[in-house]
Amino acid sequence: MGNGREEAPQVKAVQAGMRRLLYAAAALVLLAGLDLFILTDHTDWYFAWTIKPGLTAAFLGAGYLGAFFLEFLAAREREWARARIAVPAVLGFTVLTLVVTIIHRDRFHFHSPHPVARFWTWAWLAIYVLVPIIMVVLLVVQAKAQGTDPPRRRTIGGWGVVTLAVEGGVLLAVGAILLVSPSRAASWWPWALTPLTGRAIGAWLVGLGIAAAHGVLGRDIDRFRPAAAASAVLGALELIAVLRYRSDVNWHGPGAWVYLGFAAGILAIGAFGWASARGGAALHDPSPRIR
């Protein structure tokens, strides 16, 4: 006879392959982010393609540095439910960036006289070809792993869900417009864009929108934690980038002020989400039951 106590269901854990991929991806985006955010005005020598104006390179660098926190923190989680938010966003972004690279392949430094630029270009292509393939394979492995998601411990409130839904909707819509019609979008974007830079920014916005949508679906503060950290870092760095390259911005139209407000909003949402997740860290034991 049993002891009358029901055994707790097994919690699905992050599989080793997925954890390694997230750590590897975190290292790669950290390198790209530091390169673009520090060597912003030297992309002709030190990056896969020349990015002008400097604010665009700084924007992309901020995106990569934000993604580092998303992927690194997700890789540190043991429960798949708390790491999962990084994967759809990364997969969507890498696939879209590969498509953008193929469309604008003539703009990349495959034949640059600068060896560092050539190395970056071939490394860029290899990463954006291999990472989506590996991630899809590992997603299949992850889906077959035993276990289930644990119950939501701290549900995001109604206002939080609405805020994330609005943020995600705006990011997905603007990102899609930039991807499909970058020349048209350039007419209202607050600084100069080319078709390549417009689509590159669009890929980032769609990836961020996917993460926000995942937060809406998950409706759990702890599961949103990696994305919250990434959002806070991204918002702060985007504001720093605008301050650093304020001469690149068209301050005479509403686009600049809308952009500043949205960047500040992303920072505020991320900081609040991170503080909420950290504040409840001691309320439960985050270690899943792994057999």
N, C-alpha and C positions, 0 to 999 in steps of 0.2 A: 504493500500500500504506500501511497505517496505521503508526503508530510503536509499536504494541504496547501502548499505554496506553489504558485505557477512560476515556471522558469521564465525569466525575462527574454524577449525575443533577441536574437542576434542582430547587432547593428552592423550594417554594411560599412566596411572600412575602405579607405583609399588603398588601392592596389599598388604594389611596389613600382611597377612600370610607370603608372600614371604619376606617382610621386616624383620619380626620377625625371620624367619629362617636364613637369612643372618647375622643378629646380633648374634644369638645363635651360628652359625657356626664360626663367627669371634672370639667369646669368647673362643670356644673350640680350635681353631687352635693357638690362642695366648698362651693358657696354654701349649699345646704340644710343641710349638716353644720355649718358655722360658725353659721348662723342658729339651729339647734336646740341646739347645744352651748353657745353663748354667751348667746343670748337665750332661754334655756330656759323661764323663767317668764313670758314675754310672748308666747306663741303666739297669744293672742286678738287681738293687734295686728299681729304680724309673721310669721304663717305661714298656711298654707292652711286649717287647722282647729285648734281649741283642744285642747291636749293636757294632760291631767292624769292622775296627778301629774307633778311635774317629772322624776322618774326615767325615766318613759316617754319624754319628749321628749329627755332626755339619751341614753337607749339608742338612739333612732332617729338622733340626731345622730351618735353614735359609728359607727353603721352606715354612714351616708353618708360620713363621713370615711374609714372603712376602704375603702369602695368607690372613693373617689378614687384611692387607691394602686393598687387592682386595675386600674382602667381606664387611669390615666395610664401606669403601667409597661407594661401590655399595648400601649398605643398606641405606645410607644417601641421595641417589638421590631420586627425586620425579618422574622423567620420567622413564618409563620402558626402553626406548631406551638407556638411559645412565647407567642403572643398569644391563642390560641384559648380558653384557660381562662376569660377574662373574659366571653365572649359568651353562652354558655348561661346563666350565672348572672344576668347583666344582663337577658337576655330573659325568663327565668322570673320574676324579681323584678318587672320592669315590667308584665308581663301580669297577674300576681296583684294588684299594687297598683292597677292600673286596675279590676279586678273589685271590689276592696274599696272603691274610690272610688265606683263606681256603686252598690253596695249601700248605702253610707252617705252618699250625696250630700247628704242633708238636714243633715248635720253640718258641711259645708264652708262657707267664708265667701264664697259667691257674692254675697250681698247684705249683707255686713258694712258698717257705717258707716265702717270704717277702710280708707282707700284701699290701704295696703300689703298688708293682709290680702286684699283683693279681688284685687289684682294677683297675689299668690302663688297664690291659688286658681285663677284662669284659666290662669296659667302652668303650674301643677301639672297641670291637666287636659290642656292642649296637649302637654306633655312626655310624659305617660303614654299618650296616644293615638298620638302621632307616632313616638316612639322605637321601640316594637316593630315598627311597620310598616316604618320605614326599615331597621331591623336585619335583618328577614327578607329584604327586597329585597337588601341588601348581602351577606347570607349566600349567597344564590343566586349573586351575582356572584363572591364569594370562592370558592365551590365550583367554578365554571367556570374559575378561574384555572389556568394551567399550573403544573406542578411537583408535587412530592411532599413528604411529611414526611421530614426527615433521620433517620438512625438515632438512637436514644436514646444520649446521651453519658454520662449518669450516672444509672443506674437507682435509684429509691427502693427501699431494702431491704424485706425481708418485714415487719419490725416496723413500718416506716413506713407501708406499705400497710395493715396491720391497724389502726394508729392512725387513719389518715385514714378508713378504712371505718367504724370505730366512731363517730368524730366526725360524719361525714356522715350515717350512719344515725340517730343521735340528733337531729341538726338537722332532717332531713327529717321524722321521726316527730313531734317536738314541734311543728314548724311546721305540719304538716298538721292536728294536733289543734286548734291555735289558729285556723286558718283555718275549719275545719268547725264546731267547737263552742267558741267563745271563752268563753262563759259557764261551761261546765263546766271549762275549763282555768283560769279565774280562781280556782277554789276551791283550787288548789294552787300557783298562781304566786306568787312571793315578794313581789309588791306589787300594788296594786289595778289591775284592768284593766276596760275597757269592751269591748263587742263590737267597736267600731272599733279601739281601741288593741290589743286582742288579735289581731285579724286583721292589722293593720299589722306587728306584731312577727312574726307567723307568716309573712308574705311575706318578711321579711328572713331568717328562719331557713331557709326553703326555698331561697332564693337562695344562702345560705352553704353549705347542704347540697349543692346542685348543684355548686358550686365544689370542695368536698371530694371528691365522687364523680368529678368530672373529673380531679382529681389522682390518684385511685386508677387510673382507666383509663389516664391518661398515663404514670404510673409513672416520671416523669423529673423530677429535681430542678430543672433549668433551666426546664422548662415549668411547674413549680409556683411559680416565683419571684414573679410578681405576686400570686398568692393568698396566698403566705406573708407578704408584706409587709402585705397587707390584714388578714390574721388577727392578726398581731402588734399592729398599730395598734388594731384593734377590741378585742382582749382587754384591752389596757392602758387604753383609754378607758372600757370598760365597768366596770372596777374603779374607775377614778377617779369615774365617775358614781355608783356605789354608795356610795363614801366621801362624795361631795358630798351625796347625798340619802339618807343612811343612815336618816333618820327616816321615810322612805317605805316602808322594808322591814319585813316581818314576820319578826323574828328568832327567833320562838318555834317555828317549824316547821322541818322539814328543807329546805324549798325554797330558802331563802336560802343555806344552806351548799352545797347541790348547785349552785346557780347560780354562787356564787363559785368553786367548784372547777372548774366547766366553763369559766368565763371565764379563769381562770388557765391551764387546759389549752390553750385556744385561743391565748393569748398565748405559751405555751411552744412549741407546735407551730409557730406562725408564726415566732417568733424563731429557732428551730433551722433551719427550712426556709430562711429568708432568709440566715442565716449560712452554711449549706451551699452555697447558690447563689452567694453572693458569694465564698466561699472558692475556688470552682472557676472563677471568671470568667476567670482567666488561662490555664486549661488548654486552651482551644480558641479558635478564631476564630469569634465568634458571627455574623459577617456571612454571609448566605446568598449563593449564586451566583444572581444575577438577570440574566436576559437580556431 
